[in-house]
Amino acid sequence: MKKVQDHYFKKARKDNYPARSVYKLKEMDKRFRLFRPGQKVLDLGASPGSWSMYAAQKVTPSGFVLAVDLKEPAVSFPGQVRFIQGDVFNDAEVVQQIKNLAPFNLVLSDMAPKTIGIKITDQARSFELAMEALHLGRLVLIPGGFLCVKIFEGPDVEQLSKEMKTSFTRVKHFKPKSSRAESREIFLVGMQFQKKIDHDVSDHEQN
Ligand SMILES: C[S@@+](CC[C@H](N)C(=O)[O-])C[C@H]1O[C@@H](n2cnc3c(N)ncnc32)[C@H](O)[C@@H]1O
């Protein structure tokens, strides 16, 4: 299994991506046809930056990527990418900036909590981040848009899937081959967003 990790790690270096996680997004793109030129993409948990770099290549020349993370990216992004540093969970200013740049065709979330090694706690935090990505997706996606979100495997996956089914015509579970062998992550892809007024009673509808 080490060989598989080494392969994607080395491949990322060779392809000039700062993280091997880009190949998970590539697999999902191949399977679900996530990207189109000209799209606006929101990338949550974007650092060190490989997903945003890939997304920028796919939406070029007229598209746009908004990358958000607690940490600075490890790369200089191309002109199609704008980066906001902050917490999408607790920082109202960050959420407002995202709303100001809405709507988006596609929302990606590869956000992961700092794991502490206690499975139930790590899963619960991953679920919270995934639910926050869904919440933001409901605020900023265009009707027909897509949401692709990471969650650690566990009982909460079904809860997230159930929630997503209230907002998307189809929801698919996807386990990329390029995920690390020991990884407990899985991705849920919501297709064809159906905008409903009651999804959020915050100030969004007034903005
Ligand atoms: C697995 S990494 C993402 C890798 C990225 N997709 C790439 O390809 O380079 C997960 C990221 O989620 C970010 N993150 C976790 N919680 C966050 C939050 N509340 N707000 C913003 N970013 C968060 C972390 O800082 C971390 O950089």
Ligand as a Chemical Component Dictionary entry (heavy atoms), coordinates in Angstrom:
data_LIG
# 
_chem_comp.id                   LIG 
_chem_comp.type                 NON-POLYMER 
_chem_comp.pdbx_formal_charge   0 
_chem_comp.three_letter_code    LIG 
# 
loop_
_chem_comp_atom.comp_id 
_chem_comp_atom.atom_id 
_chem_comp_atom.alt_atom_id 
_chem_comp_atom.type_symbol 
_chem_comp_atom.charge 
_chem_comp_atom.model_Cartn_x 
_chem_comp_atom.model_Cartn_y 
_chem_comp_atom.model_Cartn_z 
_chem_comp_atom.pdbx_ordinal 
LIG C1  C1  C 0  -6.934  18.129 3.283  1  
LIG S1  S1  S 1  -6.603  19.824 3.369  2  
LIG C2  C2  C 0  -7.189  20.409 1.806  3  
LIG C3  C3  C 0  -6.272  20.100 0.647  4  
LIG C4  C4  C 0  -6.640  20.846 -0.614 5  
LIG N1  N1  N 0  -7.896  20.356 -1.170 6  
LIG C5  C5  C 0  -5.580  20.728 -1.666 7  
LIG O1  O1  O 0  -5.814  20.013 -2.641 8  
LIG O2  O2  O -1 -4.518  21.358 -1.550 9  
LIG C6  C6  C 0  -7.849  20.379 4.473  10 
LIG C7  C7  C 0  -7.836  21.872 4.731  11 
LIG O3  O3  O 0  -9.050  22.236 5.416  12 
LIG C8  C8  C 0  -8.766  23.424 6.113  13 
LIG N2  N2  N 0  -9.817  23.733 7.090  14 
LIG C9  C9  C 0  -10.206 22.987 8.157  15 
LIG N3  N3  N 0  -11.169 23.623 8.866  16 
LIG C10 C10 C 0  -11.414 24.797 8.225  17 
LIG C11 C11 C 0  -12.288 25.893 8.463  18 
LIG N4  N4  N 0  -13.120 25.884 9.535  19 
LIG N5  N5  N 0  -12.275 26.941 7.621  20 
LIG C12 C12 C 0  -11.414 26.948 6.556  21 
LIG N6  N6  N 0  -10.555 25.944 6.264  22 
LIG C13 C13 C 0  -10.546 24.870 7.086  23 
LIG C14 C14 C 0  -7.406  23.117 6.745  24 
LIG O4  O4  O 0  -6.736  24.294 7.144  25 
LIG C15 C15 C 0  -6.705  22.361 5.614  26 
LIG O5  O5  O 0  -5.838  23.193 4.884  27 
# 
loop_
_chem_comp_bond.comp_id 
_chem_comp_bond.atom_id_1 
_chem_comp_bond.atom_id_2 
_chem_comp_bond.value_order 
_chem_comp_bond.pdbx_ordinal 
LIG C1  S1  SING 1  
LIG S1  C2  SING 2  
LIG S1  C6  SING 3  
LIG C2  C3  SING 4  
LIG C3  C4  SING 5  
LIG C4  N1  SING 6  
LIG C4  C5  SING 7  
LIG C5  O1  DOUB 8  
LIG C5  O2  SING 9  
LIG C6  C7  SING 10 
LIG C7  O3  SING 11 
LIG C7  C15 SING 12 
LIG O3  C8  SING 13 
LIG C8  N2  SING 14 
LIG C8  C14 SING 15 
LIG N2  C9  SING 16 
LIG N2  C13 SING 17 
LIG C9  N3  DOUB 18 
LIG N3  C10 SING 19 
LIG C10 C11 SING 20 
LIG C10 C13 DOUB 21 
LIG C11 N4  SING 22 
LIG C11 N5  DOUB 23 
LIG N5  C12 SING 24 
LIG C12 N6  DOUB 25 
LIG N6  C13 SING 26 
LIG C14 O4  SING 27 
LIG C14 C15 SING 28 
LIG C15 O5  SING 29 
# 
